[in-house]
Amino acid sequence: MALLETLGQRGVTSLLVEGGGETIYSFFRAGLVDVYSVFVGDFIIGGRESPTPVDGEGFRVGEHIPLRLVSFERLGSGVHLTYEVRRDA
């Protein structure tokens, strides 16, 4: 997270993070996510061993991240969902 401190010192106050489940998990775990955006496509892949949008150690009951849907947009045959992390929950 030293990179984030450096960016903050340079005046960067917003950052788009695109990554795999481990990266997304680490930002959620650190409390650094304000907005979560996800695209849901028109086909299903996966299984027990497939990565999820948020991998890592995972969140247990009682430590979930509460979200509030703020927008959705149809894109082709999929949908783009945007959520805010609820800090009041």
PyMOL Python script that loads the backbone (N, CA, C, O; Angstrom):
from pymol import cmd

cmd.read_pdbstr("""\
ATOM      1  N   MET A   1       0.815  -1.192   0.000  1.00  0.00           N
ATOM      2  CA  MET A   1       0.000   0.000   0.000  1.00  0.00           C
ATOM      3  C   MET A   1       0.864   1.264   0.000  1.00  0.00           C
ATOM      4  O   MET A   1       0.342   2.377   0.062  1.00  0.00           O
ATOM      5  N   ALA A   2       2.169   1.087  -0.069  1.00  0.00           N
ATOM      6  CA  ALA A   2       3.063   2.250  -0.136  1.00  0.00           C
ATOM      7  C   ALA A   2       2.782   3.073  -1.392  1.00  0.00           C
ATOM      8  O   ALA A   2       2.894   4.299  -1.378  1.00  0.00           O
ATOM      9  N   LEU A   3       2.418   2.394  -2.467  1.00  0.00           N
ATOM     10  CA  LEU A   3       2.088   3.103  -3.703  1.00  0.00           C
ATOM     11  C   LEU A   3       0.891   4.023  -3.485  1.00  0.00           C
ATOM     12  O   LEU A   3       0.878   5.146  -3.990  1.00  0.00           O
ATOM     13  N   LEU A   4      -0.098   3.569  -2.751  1.00  0.00           N
ATOM     14  CA  LEU A   4      -1.268   4.404  -2.480  1.00  0.00           C
ATOM     15  C   LEU A   4      -0.894   5.632  -1.657  1.00  0.00           C
ATOM     16  O   LEU A   4      -1.423   6.719  -1.889  1.00  0.00           O
ATOM     17  N   GLU A   5       0.008   5.467  -0.707  1.00  0.00           N
ATOM     18  CA  GLU A   5       0.477   6.613   0.083  1.00  0.00           C
ATOM     19  C   GLU A   5       1.186   7.620  -0.815  1.00  0.00           C
ATOM     20  O   GLU A   5       0.972   8.825  -0.683  1.00  0.00           O
ATOM     21  N   THR A   6       2.016   7.145  -1.713  1.00  0.00           N
ATOM     22  CA  THR A   6       2.720   8.026  -2.643  1.00  0.00           C
ATOM     23  C   THR A   6       1.736   8.766  -3.536  1.00  0.00           C
ATOM     24  O   THR A   6       1.873   9.971  -3.748  1.00  0.00           O
ATOM     25  N   LEU A   7       0.752   8.056  -4.058  1.00  0.00           N
ATOM     26  CA  LEU A   7      -0.256   8.700  -4.902  1.00  0.00           C
ATOM     27  C   LEU A   7      -1.019   9.761  -4.106  1.00  0.00           C
ATOM     28  O   LEU A   7      -1.288  10.846  -4.622  1.00  0.00           O
ATOM     29  N   GLY A   8      -1.367   9.456  -2.860  1.00  0.00           N
ATOM     30  CA  GLY A   8      -2.049  10.426  -2.011  1.00  0.00           C
ATOM     31  C   GLY A   8      -1.222  11.679  -1.789  1.00  0.00           C
ATOM     32  O   GLY A   8      -1.756  12.787  -1.799  1.00  0.00           O
ATOM     33  N   GLN A   9       0.074  11.512  -1.590  1.00  0.00           N
ATOM     34  CA  GLN A   9       0.974  12.652  -1.409  1.00  0.00           C
ATOM     35  C   GLN A   9       1.041  13.501  -2.673  1.00  0.00           C
ATOM     36  O   GLN A   9       1.321  14.698  -2.607  1.00  0.00           O
ATOM     37  N   ARG A  10       0.792  12.895  -3.798  1.00  0.00           N
ATOM     38  CA  ARG A  10       0.811  13.619  -5.075  1.00  0.00           C
ATOM     39  C   ARG A  10      -0.554  14.176  -5.447  1.00  0.00           C
ATOM     40  O   ARG A  10      -0.726  14.712  -6.542  1.00  0.00           O
ATOM     41  N   GLY A  11      -1.525  14.056  -4.548  1.00  0.00           N
ATOM     42  CA  GLY A  11      -2.830  14.651  -4.765  1.00  0.00           C
ATOM     43  C   GLY A  11      -3.860  13.757  -5.427  1.00  0.00           C
ATOM     44  O   GLY A  11      -4.958  14.215  -5.744  1.00  0.00           O
ATOM     45  N   VAL A  12      -3.528  12.484  -5.646  1.00  0.00           N
ATOM     46  CA  VAL A  12      -4.485  11.562  -6.244  1.00  0.00           C
ATOM     47  C   VAL A  12      -5.487  11.159  -5.169  1.00  0.00           C
ATOM     48  O   VAL A  12      -5.107  10.630  -4.125  1.00  0.00           O
ATOM     49  N   THR A  13      -6.767  11.412  -5.427  1.00  0.00           N
ATOM     50  CA  THR A  13      -7.803  11.100  -4.445  1.00  0.00           C
ATOM     51  C   THR A  13      -8.771  10.025  -4.929  1.00  0.00           C
ATOM     52  O   THR A  13      -9.641   9.586  -4.176  1.00  0.00           O
ATOM     53  N   SER A  14      -8.623   9.603  -6.172  1.00  0.00           N
ATOM     54  CA  SER A  14      -9.507   8.588  -6.730  1.00  0.00           C
ATOM     55  C   SER A  14      -8.689   7.671  -7.620  1.00  0.00           C
ATOM     56  O   SER A  14      -7.799   8.120  -8.341  1.00  0.00           O
ATOM     57  N   LEU A  15      -8.998   6.376  -7.564  1.00  0.00           N
ATOM     58  CA  LEU A  15      -8.221   5.401  -8.312  1.00  0.00           C
ATOM     59  C   LEU A  15      -9.143   4.292  -8.793  1.00  0.00           C
ATOM     60  O   LEU A  15      -9.927   3.750  -8.013  1.00  0.00           O
ATOM     61  N   LEU A  16      -9.053   3.952 -10.073  1.00  0.00           N
ATOM     62  CA  LEU A  16      -9.778   2.813 -10.627  1.00  0.00           C
ATOM     63  C   LEU A  16      -8.884   1.587 -10.498  1.00  0.00           C
ATOM     64  O   LEU A  16      -7.770   1.567 -11.021  1.00  0.00           O
ATOM     65  N   VAL A  17      -9.367   0.579  -9.813  1.00  0.00           N
ATOM     66  CA  VAL A  17      -8.604  -0.655  -9.635  1.00  0.00           C
ATOM     67  C   VAL A  17      -9.305  -1.751 -10.415  1.00  0.00           C
ATOM     68  O   VAL A  17     -10.457  -2.081 -10.135  1.00  0.00           O
ATOM     69  N   GLU A  18      -8.622  -2.306 -11.379  1.00  0.00           N
ATOM     70  CA  GLU A  18      -9.150  -3.439 -12.130  1.00  0.00           C
ATOM     71  C   GLU A  18      -8.209  -4.590 -11.869  1.00  0.00           C
ATOM     72  O   GLU A  18      -7.013  -4.501 -12.148  1.00  0.00           O
ATOM     73  N   GLY A  19      -8.741  -5.658 -11.339  1.00  0.00           N
ATOM     74  CA  GLY A  19      -7.867  -6.773 -11.020  1.00  0.00           C
ATOM     75  C   GLY A  19      -8.654  -8.039 -10.793  1.00  0.00           C
ATOM     76  O   GLY A  19      -9.876  -8.077 -10.940  1.00  0.00           O
ATOM     77  N   GLY A  20      -7.933  -9.061 -10.433  1.00  0.00           N
ATOM     78  CA  GLY A  20      -8.562 -10.334 -10.129  1.00  0.00           C
ATOM     79  C   GLY A  20      -9.142 -10.330  -8.725  1.00  0.00           C
ATOM     80  O   GLY A  20      -9.085  -9.328  -8.012  1.00  0.00           O
ATOM     81  N   GLY A  21      -9.699 -11.466  -8.346  1.00  0.00           N
ATOM     82  CA  GLY A  21     -10.362 -11.596  -7.061  1.00  0.00           C
ATOM     83  C   GLY A  21      -9.482 -11.301  -5.868  1.00  0.00           C
ATOM     84  O   GLY A  21      -9.954 -10.725  -4.888  1.00  0.00           O
ATOM     85  N   GLU A  22      -8.211 -11.680  -5.919  1.00  0.00           N
ATOM     86  CA  GLU A  22      -7.296 -11.418  -4.800  1.00  0.00           C
ATOM     87  C   GLU A  22      -7.055  -9.921  -4.629  1.00  0.00           C
ATOM     88  O   GLU A  22      -7.037  -9.412  -3.508  1.00  0.00           O
ATOM     89  N   THR A  23      -6.871  -9.223  -5.744  1.00  0.00           N
ATOM     90  CA  THR A  23      -6.652  -7.774  -5.686  1.00  0.00           C
ATOM     91  C   THR A  23      -7.883  -7.066  -5.153  1.00  0.00           C
ATOM     92  O   THR A  23      -7.781  -6.220  -4.265  1.00  0.00           O
ATOM     93  N   ILE A  24      -9.047  -7.407  -5.690  1.00  0.00           N
ATOM     94  CA  ILE A  24     -10.291  -6.782  -5.247  1.00  0.00           C
ATOM     95  C   ILE A  24     -10.517  -7.061  -3.762  1.00  0.00           C
ATOM     96  O   ILE A  24     -10.888  -6.159  -3.011  1.00  0.00           O
ATOM     97  N   TYR A  25     -10.296  -8.303  -3.335  1.00  0.00           N
ATOM     98  CA  TYR A  25     -10.451  -8.663  -1.924  1.00  0.00           C
ATOM     99  C   TYR A  25      -9.557  -7.804  -1.044  1.00  0.00           C
ATOM    100  O   TYR A  25     -10.002  -7.300  -0.012  1.00  0.00           O
ATOM    101  N   SER A  26      -8.306  -7.634  -1.440  1.00  0.00           N
ATOM    102  CA  SER A  26      -7.370  -6.883  -0.586  1.00  0.00           C
ATOM    103  C   SER A  26      -7.809  -5.429  -0.421  1.00  0.00           C
ATOM    104  O   SER A  26      -7.633  -4.852   0.652  1.00  0.00           O
ATOM    105  N   PHE A  27      -8.376  -4.831  -1.468  1.00  0.00           N
ATOM    106  CA  PHE A  27      -8.860  -3.455  -1.349  1.00  0.00           C
ATOM    107  C   PHE A  27     -10.109  -3.387  -0.474  1.00  0.00           C
ATOM    108  O   PHE A  27     -10.251  -2.460   0.324  1.00  0.00           O
ATOM    109  N   PHE A  28     -11.019  -4.361  -0.613  1.00  0.00           N
ATOM    110  CA  PHE A  28     -12.195  -4.406   0.258  1.00  0.00           C
ATOM    111  C   PHE A  28     -11.764  -4.603   1.712  1.00  0.00           C
ATOM    112  O   PHE A  28     -12.246  -3.900   2.601  1.00  0.00           O
ATOM    113  N   ARG A  29     -10.862  -5.555   1.961  1.00  0.00           N
ATOM    114  CA  ARG A  29     -10.401  -5.870   3.316  1.00  0.00           C
ATOM    115  C   ARG A  29      -9.766  -4.647   3.981  1.00  0.00           C
ATOM    116  O   ARG A  29      -9.924  -4.433   5.183  1.00  0.00           O
ATOM    117  N   ALA A  30      -9.052  -3.853   3.194  1.00  0.00           N
ATOM    118  CA  ALA A  30      -8.384  -2.661   3.731  1.00  0.00           C
ATOM    119  C   ALA A  30      -9.331  -1.469   3.880  1.00  0.00           C
ATOM    120  O   ALA A  30      -8.926  -0.411   4.362  1.00  0.00           O
ATOM    121  N   GLY A  31     -10.588  -1.635   3.470  1.00  0.00           N
ATOM    122  CA  GLY A  31     -11.553  -0.541   3.585  1.00  0.00           C
ATOM    123  C   GLY A  31     -11.325   0.569   2.574  1.00  0.00           C
ATOM    124  O   GLY A  31     -11.681   1.720   2.828  1.00  0.00           O
ATOM    125  N   LEU A  32     -10.742   0.244   1.441  1.00  0.00           N
ATOM    126  CA  LEU A  32     -10.380   1.246   0.448  1.00  0.00           C
ATOM    127  C   LEU A  32     -11.346   1.341  -0.726  1.00  0.00           C
ATOM    128  O   LEU A  32     -11.090   2.081  -1.676  1.00  0.00           O
ATOM    129  N   VAL A  33     -12.449   0.605  -0.675  1.00  0.00           N
ATOM    130  CA  VAL A  33     -13.410   0.627  -1.775  1.00  0.00           C
ATOM    131  C   VAL A  33     -14.589   1.518  -1.402  1.00  0.00           C
ATOM    132  O   VAL A  33     -15.216   1.333  -0.359  1.00  0.00           O
ATOM    133  N   ASP A  34     -14.882   2.481  -2.262  1.00  0.00           N
ATOM    134  CA  ASP A  34     -16.058   3.331  -2.109  1.00  0.00           C
ATOM    135  C   ASP A  34     -17.133   2.951  -3.114  1.00  0.00           C
ATOM    136  O   ASP A  34     -18.325   3.018  -2.815  1.00  0.00           O
ATOM    137  N   VAL A  35     -16.703   2.548  -4.317  1.00  0.00           N
ATOM    138  CA  VAL A  35     -17.618   2.190  -5.396  1.00  0.00           C
ATOM    139  C   VAL A  35     -17.157   0.861  -5.988  1.00  0.00           C
ATOM    140  O   VAL A  35     -15.974   0.670  -6.272  1.00  0.00           O
ATOM    141  N   TYR A  36     -18.111  -0.055  -6.170  1.00  0.00           N
ATOM    142  CA  TYR A  36     -17.828  -1.351  -6.769  1.00  0.00           C
ATOM    143  C   TYR A  36     -18.639  -1.461  -8.046  1.00  0.00           C
ATOM    144  O   TYR A  36     -19.862  -1.325  -8.025  1.00  0.00           O
ATOM    145  N   SER A  37     -17.965  -1.704  -9.149  1.00  0.00           N
ATOM    146  CA  SER A  37     -18.604  -1.763 -10.457  1.00  0.00           C
ATOM    147  C   SER A  37     -18.328  -3.133 -11.060  1.00  0.00           C
ATOM    148  O   SER A  37     -17.197  -3.617 -11.044  1.00  0.00           O
ATOM    149  N   VAL A  38     -19.385  -3.751 -11.595  1.00  0.00           N
ATOM    150  CA  VAL A  38     -19.224  -5.103 -12.125  1.00  0.00           C
ATOM    151  C   VAL A  38     -20.088  -5.260 -13.379  1.00  0.00           C
ATOM    152  O   VAL A  38     -21.188  -4.714 -13.463  1.00  0.00           O
ATOM    153  N   PHE A  39     -19.575  -6.009 -14.342  1.00  0.00           N
ATOM    154  CA  PHE A  39     -20.319  -6.331 -15.554  1.00  0.00           C
ATOM    155  C   PHE A  39     -20.730  -7.789 -15.476  1.00  0.00           C
ATOM    156  O   PHE A  39     -19.899  -8.657 -15.210  1.00  0.00           O
ATOM    157  N   VAL A  40     -21.999  -8.063 -15.704  1.00  0.00           N
ATOM    158  CA  VAL A  40     -22.504  -9.432 -15.749  1.00  0.00           C
ATOM    159  C   VAL A  40     -22.857  -9.727 -17.198  1.00  0.00           C
ATOM    160  O   VAL A  40     -23.739  -9.097 -17.781  1.00  0.00           O
ATOM    161  N   GLY A  41     -22.152 -10.697 -17.766  1.00  0.00           N
ATOM    162  CA  GLY A  41     -22.345 -11.034 -19.171  1.00  0.00           C
ATOM    163  C   GLY A  41     -23.500 -11.990 -19.400  1.00  0.00           C
ATOM    164  O   GLY A  41     -24.270 -12.303 -18.492  1.00  0.00           O
ATOM    165  N   ASP A  42     -23.596 -12.441 -20.636  1.00  0.00           N
ATOM    166  CA  ASP A  42     -24.736 -13.248 -21.059  1.00  0.00           C
ATOM    167  C   ASP A  42     -24.443 -14.742 -21.145  1.00  0.00           C
ATOM    168  O   ASP A  42     -25.137 -15.468 -21.857  1.00  0.00           O
ATOM    169  N   PHE A  43     -23.429 -15.205 -20.432  1.00  0.00           N
ATOM    170  CA  PHE A  43     -23.195 -16.642 -20.384  1.00  0.00           C
ATOM    171  C   PHE A  43     -22.534 -16.998 -19.054  1.00  0.00           C
ATOM    172  O   PHE A  43     -21.918 -16.151 -18.408  1.00  0.00           O
ATOM    173  N   ILE A  44     -22.669 -18.236 -18.663  1.00  0.00           N
ATOM    174  CA  ILE A  44     -22.161 -18.724 -17.386  1.00  0.00           C
ATOM    175  C   ILE A  44     -20.969 -19.638 -17.637  1.00  0.00           C
ATOM    176  O   ILE A  44     -21.027 -20.537 -18.477  1.00  0.00           O
ATOM    177  N   ILE A  45     -19.895 -19.400 -16.902  1.00  0.00           N
ATOM    178  CA  ILE A  45     -18.749 -20.303 -16.881  1.00  0.00           C
ATOM    179  C   ILE A  45     -18.421 -20.546 -15.408  1.00  0.00           C
ATOM    180  O   ILE A  45     -18.885 -19.806 -14.540  1.00  0.00           O
ATOM    181  N   GLY A  46     -17.647 -21.548 -15.130  1.00  0.00           N
ATOM    182  CA  GLY A  46     -17.203 -21.708 -13.752  1.00  0.00           C
ATOM    183  C   GLY A  46     -17.456 -23.074 -13.183  1.00  0.00           C
ATOM    184  O   GLY A  46     -17.751 -24.039 -13.888  1.00  0.00           O
ATOM    185  N   GLY A  47     -17.329 -23.117 -11.891  1.00  0.00           N
ATOM    186  CA  GLY A  47     -17.454 -24.353 -11.126  1.00  0.00           C
ATOM    187  C   GLY A  47     -16.812 -24.141  -9.770  1.00  0.00           C
ATOM    188  O   GLY A  47     -16.477 -23.011  -9.415  1.00  0.00           O
ATOM    189  N   ARG A  48     -16.636 -25.196  -9.014  1.00  0.00           N
ATOM    190  CA  ARG A  48     -16.077 -25.076  -7.662  1.00  0.00           C
ATOM    191  C   ARG A  48     -14.703 -24.428  -7.628  1.00  0.00           C
ATOM    192  O   ARG A  48     -14.388 -23.710  -6.679  1.00  0.00           O
ATOM    193  N   GLU A  49     -13.910 -24.654  -8.601  1.00  0.00           N
ATOM    194  CA  GLU A  49     -12.539 -24.141  -8.600  1.00  0.00           C
ATOM    195  C   GLU A  49     -12.388 -22.810  -9.331  1.00  0.00           C
ATOM    196  O   GLU A  49     -11.273 -22.310  -9.476  1.00  0.00           O
ATOM    197  N   SER A  50     -13.479 -22.241  -9.785  1.00  0.00           N
ATOM    198  CA  SER A  50     -13.420 -20.995 -10.554  1.00  0.00           C
ATOM    199  C   SER A  50     -13.250 -19.793  -9.629  1.00  0.00           C
ATOM    200  O   SER A  50     -13.779 -19.781  -8.518  1.00  0.00           O
ATOM    201  N   PRO A  51     -12.513 -18.784 -10.090  1.00  0.00           N
ATOM    202  CA  PRO A  51     -12.374 -17.574  -9.281  1.00  0.00           C
ATOM    203  C   PRO A  51     -13.707 -16.838  -9.180  1.00  0.00           C
ATOM    204  O   PRO A  51     -14.561 -16.952 -10.059  1.00  0.00           O
ATOM    205  N   THR A  52     -13.869 -16.095  -8.115  1.00  0.00           N
ATOM    206  CA  THR A  52     -15.055 -15.270  -7.918  1.00  0.00           C
ATOM    207  C   THR A  52     -14.642 -13.805  -8.031  1.00  0.00           C
ATOM    208  O   THR A  52     -13.446 -13.516  -8.064  1.00  0.00           O
ATOM    209  N   PRO A  53     -15.588 -12.879  -8.090  1.00  0.00           N
ATOM    210  CA  PRO A  53     -15.203 -11.459  -8.170  1.00  0.00           C
ATOM    211  C   PRO A  53     -14.344 -11.008  -6.996  1.00  0.00           C
ATOM    212  O   PRO A  53     -13.504 -10.120  -7.144  1.00  0.00           O
ATOM    213  N   VAL A  54     -14.551 -11.618  -5.822  1.00  0.00           N
ATOM    214  CA  VAL A  54     -13.753 -11.272  -4.642  1.00  0.00           C
ATOM    215  C   VAL A  54     -13.256 -12.569  -4.025  1.00  0.00           C
ATOM    216  O   VAL A  54     -14.009 -13.260  -3.339  1.00  0.00           O
ATOM    217  N   ASP A  55     -11.995 -12.902  -4.263  1.00  0.00           N
ATOM    218  CA  ASP A  55     -11.411 -14.135  -3.734  1.00  0.00           C
ATOM    219  C   ASP A  55     -10.732 -13.848  -2.396  1.00  0.00           C
ATOM    220  O   ASP A  55     -11.328 -13.205  -1.531  1.00  0.00           O
ATOM    221  N   GLY A  56      -9.516 -14.305  -2.216  1.00  0.00           N
ATOM    222  CA  GLY A  56      -8.811 -14.089  -0.958  1.00  0.00           C
ATOM    223  C   GLY A  56      -9.364 -14.972   0.139  1.00  0.00           C
ATOM    224  O   GLY A  56      -9.978 -16.003  -0.136  1.00  0.00           O
ATOM    225  N   GLU A  57      -9.151 -14.575   1.372  1.00  0.00           N
ATOM    226  CA  GLU A  57      -9.624 -15.347   2.523  1.00  0.00           C
ATOM    227  C   GLU A  57     -11.143 -15.355   2.592  1.00  0.00           C
ATOM    228  O   GLU A  57     -11.738 -16.271   3.161  1.00  0.00           O
ATOM    229  N   GLY A  58     -11.759 -14.356   2.025  1.00  0.00           N
ATOM    230  CA  GLY A  58     -13.211 -14.272   2.019  1.00  0.00           C
ATOM    231  C   GLY A  58     -13.743 -13.576   3.246  1.00  0.00           C
ATOM    232  O   GLY A  58     -13.020 -13.351   4.216  1.00  0.00           O
ATOM    233  N   PHE A  59     -15.006 -13.239   3.194  1.00  0.00           N
ATOM    234  CA  PHE A  59     -15.684 -12.583   4.300  1.00  0.00           C
ATOM    235  C   PHE A  59     -16.660 -13.572   4.910  1.00  0.00           C
ATOM    236  O   PHE A  59     -17.365 -14.278   4.188  1.00  0.00           O
ATOM    237  N   ARG A  60     -16.706 -13.629   6.208  1.00  0.00           N
ATOM    238  CA  ARG A  60     -17.590 -14.544   6.930  1.00  0.00           C
ATOM    239  C   ARG A  60     -18.881 -13.820   7.314  1.00  0.00           C
ATOM    240  O   ARG A  60     -18.989 -12.601   7.183  1.00  0.00           O
ATOM    241  N   VAL A  61     -19.842 -14.584   7.783  1.00  0.00           N
ATOM    242  CA  VAL A  61     -21.096 -14.005   8.260  1.00  0.00           C
ATOM    243  C   VAL A  61     -20.775 -12.960   9.328  1.00  0.00           C
ATOM    244  O   VAL A  61     -20.012 -13.219  10.259  1.00  0.00           O
ATOM    245  N   GLY A  62     -21.360 -11.795   9.181  1.00  0.00           N
ATOM    246  CA  GLY A  62     -21.132 -10.720  10.133  1.00  0.00           C
ATOM    247  C   GLY A  62     -20.029  -9.763   9.731  1.00  0.00           C
ATOM    248  O   GLY A  62     -19.908  -8.684  10.311  1.00  0.00           O
ATOM    249  N   GLU A  63     -19.222 -10.137   8.750  1.00  0.00           N
ATOM    250  CA  GLU A  63     -18.177  -9.230   8.278  1.00  0.00           C
ATOM    251  C   GLU A  63     -18.316  -8.937   6.793  1.00  0.00           C
ATOM    252  O   GLU A  63     -17.349  -8.579   6.120  1.00  0.00           O
ATOM    253  N   HIS A  64     -19.526  -9.093   6.298  1.00  0.00           N
ATOM    254  CA  HIS A  64     -19.788  -8.835   4.883  1.00  0.00           C
ATOM    255  C   HIS A  64     -19.638  -7.337   4.587  1.00  0.00           C
ATOM    256  O   HIS A  64     -19.606  -6.513   5.502  1.00  0.00           O
ATOM    257  N   ILE A  65     -19.550  -7.006   3.318  1.00  0.00           N
ATOM    258  CA  ILE A  65     -19.456  -5.615   2.885  1.00  0.00           C
ATOM    259  C   ILE A  65     -20.833  -5.205   2.370  1.00  0.00           C
ATOM    260  O   ILE A  65     -21.261  -5.688   1.322  1.00  0.00           O
ATOM    261  N   PRO A  66     -21.536  -4.326   3.084  1.00  0.00           N
ATOM    262  CA  PRO A  66     -22.868  -3.909   2.620  1.00  0.00           C
ATOM    263  C   PRO A  66     -22.759  -2.941   1.442  1.00  0.00           C
ATOM    264  O   PRO A  66     -21.968  -1.999   1.468  1.00  0.00           O
ATOM    265  N   LEU A  67     -23.559  -3.188   0.421  1.00  0.00           N
ATOM    266  CA  LEU A  67     -23.542  -2.373  -0.789  1.00  0.00           C
ATOM    267  C   LEU A  67     -24.926  -1.778  -1.035  1.00  0.00           C
ATOM    268  O   LEU A  67     -25.940  -2.295  -0.566  1.00  0.00           O
ATOM    269  N   ARG A  68     -24.938  -0.680  -1.783  1.00  0.00           N
ATOM    270  CA  ARG A  68     -26.195  -0.060  -2.220  1.00  0.00           C
ATOM    271  C   ARG A  68     -26.109   0.147  -3.722  1.00  0.00           C
ATOM    272  O   ARG A  68     -25.208   0.833  -4.204  1.00  0.00           O
ATOM    273  N   LEU A  69     -27.042  -0.440  -4.468  1.00  0.00           N
ATOM    274  CA  LEU A  69     -27.076  -0.295  -5.922  1.00  0.00           C
ATOM    275  C   LEU A  69     -27.398   1.156  -6.269  1.00  0.00           C
ATOM    276  O   LEU A  69     -28.421   1.688  -5.839  1.00  0.00           O
ATOM    277  N   VAL A  70     -26.523   1.798  -7.050  1.00  0.00           N
ATOM    278  CA  VAL A  70     -26.751   3.200  -7.417  1.00  0.00           C
ATOM    279  C   VAL A  70     -27.069   3.372  -8.895  1.00  0.00           C
ATOM    280  O   VAL A  70     -27.670   4.373  -9.284  1.00  0.00           O
ATOM    281  N   SER A  71     -26.671   2.404  -9.727  1.00  0.00           N
ATOM    282  CA  SER A  71     -27.032   2.504 -11.141  1.00  0.00           C
ATOM    283  C   SER A  71     -26.859   1.157 -11.826  1.00  0.00           C
ATOM    284  O   SER A  71     -26.121   0.286 -11.365  1.00  0.00           O
ATOM    285  N   PHE A  72     -27.559   1.018 -12.931  1.00  0.00           N
ATOM    286  CA  PHE A  72     -27.402  -0.155 -13.781  1.00  0.00           C
ATOM    287  C   PHE A  72     -27.620   0.289 -15.215  1.00  0.00           C
ATOM    288  O   PHE A  72     -28.394   1.205 -15.492  1.00  0.00           O
ATOM    289  N   GLU A  73     -26.924  -0.378 -16.115  1.00  0.00           N
ATOM    290  CA  GLU A  73     -27.010  -0.020 -17.530  1.00  0.00           C
ATOM    291  C   GLU A  73     -26.891  -1.292 -18.357  1.00  0.00           C
ATOM    292  O   GLU A  73     -25.986  -2.101 -18.153  1.00  0.00           O
ATOM    293  N   ARG A  74     -27.800  -1.450 -19.275  1.00  0.00           N
ATOM    294  CA  ARG A  74     -27.725  -2.584 -20.194  1.00  0.00           C
ATOM    295  C   ARG A  74     -26.645  -2.287 -21.220  1.00  0.00           C
ATOM    296  O   ARG A  74     -26.657  -1.231 -21.851  1.00  0.00           O
ATOM    297  N   LEU A  75     -25.721  -3.206 -21.386  1.00  0.00           N
ATOM    298  CA  LEU A  75     -24.654  -3.090 -22.379  1.00  0.00           C
ATOM    299  C   LEU A  75     -24.684  -4.334 -23.253  1.00  0.00           C
ATOM    300  O   LEU A  75     -24.266  -5.410 -22.824  1.00  0.00           O
ATOM    301  N   GLY A  76     -25.169  -4.192 -24.453  1.00  0.00           N
ATOM    302  CA  GLY A  76     -25.324  -5.358 -25.319  1.00  0.00           C
ATOM    303  C   GLY A  76     -26.287  -6.325 -24.672  1.00  0.00           C
ATOM    304  O   GLY A  76     -27.416  -5.959 -24.343  1.00  0.00           O
ATOM    305  N   SER A  77     -25.847  -7.567 -24.485  1.00  0.00           N
ATOM    306  CA  SER A  77     -26.711  -8.559 -23.844  1.00  0.00           C
ATOM    307  C   SER A  77     -26.317  -8.789 -22.380  1.00  0.00           C
ATOM    308  O   SER A  77     -26.694  -9.796 -21.780  1.00  0.00           O
ATOM    309  N   GLY A  78     -25.557  -7.847 -21.815  1.00  0.00           N
ATOM    310  CA  GLY A  78     -25.174  -7.923 -20.406  1.00  0.00           C
ATOM    311  C   GLY A  78     -25.641  -6.684 -19.668  1.00  0.00           C
ATOM    312  O   GLY A  78     -26.369  -5.854 -20.211  1.00  0.00           O
ATOM    313  N   VAL A  79     -25.208  -6.575 -18.422  1.00  0.00           N
ATOM    314  CA  VAL A  79     -25.589  -5.416 -17.615  1.00  0.00           C
ATOM    315  C   VAL A  79     -24.397  -4.962 -16.770  1.00  0.00           C
ATOM    316  O   VAL A  79     -23.661  -5.781 -16.219  1.00  0.00           O
ATOM    317  N   HIS A  80     -24.224  -3.656 -16.680  1.00  0.00           N
ATOM    318  CA  HIS A  80     -23.179  -3.051 -15.856  1.00  0.00           C
ATOM    319  C   HIS A  80     -23.845  -2.527 -14.592  1.00  0.00           C
ATOM    320  O   HIS A  80     -24.742  -1.687 -14.661  1.00  0.00           O
ATOM    321  N   LEU A  81     -23.410  -3.019 -13.442  1.00  0.00           N
ATOM    322  CA  LEU A  81     -23.976  -2.639 -12.149  1.00  0.00           C
ATOM    323  C   LEU A  81     -22.963  -1.798 -11.380  1.00  0.00           C
ATOM    324  O   LEU A  81     -21.773  -2.113 -11.376  1.00  0.00           O
ATOM    325  N   THR A  82     -23.420  -0.743 -10.736  1.00  0.00           N
ATOM    326  CA  THR A  82     -22.558   0.092  -9.915  1.00  0.00           C
ATOM    327  C   THR A  82     -23.146   0.179  -8.516  1.00  0.00           C
ATOM    328  O   THR A  82     -24.316   0.517  -8.339  1.00  0.00           O
ATOM    329  N   TYR A  83     -22.328  -0.126  -7.537  1.00  0.00           N
ATOM    330  CA  TYR A  83     -22.723  -0.111  -6.130  1.00  0.00           C
ATOM    331  C   TYR A  83     -21.841   0.846  -5.349  1.00  0.00           C
ATOM    332  O   TYR A  83     -20.673   1.033  -5.690  1.00  0.00           O
ATOM    333  N   GLU A  84     -22.386   1.450  -4.310  1.00  0.00           N
ATOM    334  CA  GLU A  84     -21.610   2.197  -3.335  1.00  0.00           C
ATOM    335  C   GLU A  84     -21.463   1.309  -2.110  1.00  0.00           C
ATOM    336  O   GLU A  84     -22.381   0.566  -1.761  1.00  0.00           O
ATOM    337  N   VAL A  85     -20.307   1.387  -1.455  1.00  0.00           N
ATOM    338  CA  VAL A  85     -20.124   0.685  -0.197  1.00  0.00           C
ATOM    339  C   VAL A  85     -20.850   1.499   0.873  1.00  0.00           C
ATOM    340  O   VAL A  85     -20.614   2.697   1.028  1.00  0.00           O
ATOM    341  N   ARG A  86     -21.720   0.838   1.595  1.00  0.00           N
ATOM    342  CA  ARG A  86     -22.480   1.507   2.667  1.00  0.00           C
ATOM    343  C   ARG A  86     -21.633   1.549   3.931  1.00  0.00           C
ATOM    344  O   ARG A  86     -21.257   0.502   4.459  1.00  0.00           O
ATOM    345  N   ARG A  87     -21.334   2.722   4.410  1.00  0.00           N
ATOM    346  CA  ARG A  87     -20.550   2.900   5.627  1.00  0.00           C
ATOM    347  C   ARG A  87     -21.450   2.984   6.863  1.00  0.00           C
ATOM    348  O   ARG A  87     -20.969   2.889   7.992  1.00  0.00           O
ATOM    349  N   ASP A  88     -22.750   3.162   6.645  1.00  0.00           N
ATOM    350  CA  ASP A  88     -23.688   3.343   7.750  1.00  0.00           C
ATOM    351  C   ASP A  88     -24.252   2.025   8.286  1.00  0.00           C
ATOM    352  O   ASP A  88     -24.988   2.017   9.272  1.00  0.00           O
ATOM    353  N   ALA A  89     -23.912   0.935   7.649  1.00  0.00           N
ATOM    354  CA  ALA A  89     -24.504  -0.360   8.044  1.00  0.00           C
ATOM    355  C   ALA A  89     -23.711  -1.031   9.142  1.00  0.00           C
ATOM    356  O   ALA A  89     -24.071  -2.121   9.587  1.00  0.00           O
TER     357      ALA A  89
END
""", "prot")
cmd.dss("prot")
cmd.show_as("cartoon", "prot")
cmd.util.cbc("prot")
cmd.orient("prot")
